[in-house]
Amino acid sequence: MHGKGIFTWTDGRRYEGEYTEDKKQGKGIFLWPDGRKYDGQWLNGKQHGQGIYITASNVKREGEWKDGKRVRWITKNQD
């Protein structure tokens, strides 16, 4: 995969965004079946850079990720 696309897993997870050589890279949105969502930057298939995490109850937090792990929250909870 290369360019923009949508991939849906059989368990209901879904990614909409940019790909480079079969990996999520650039801007993209990842949705979980329970309603959680990550909208942000990707590198080598992992969350990397700034993004917004939205909980299943619609609580939004902006954070920074590195290699798929959250490094820090940038903002406080935003309902």
Buried (B, 14 or more C-beta within 10 A) or exposed (E): EEEEEEBEEEEEBBBBBBBBEEBBBBBBBBBEEEEBBBBBBBBEBBBBBEBBBBEEEEEBBBBBBEEEEBEEEEEEEEE
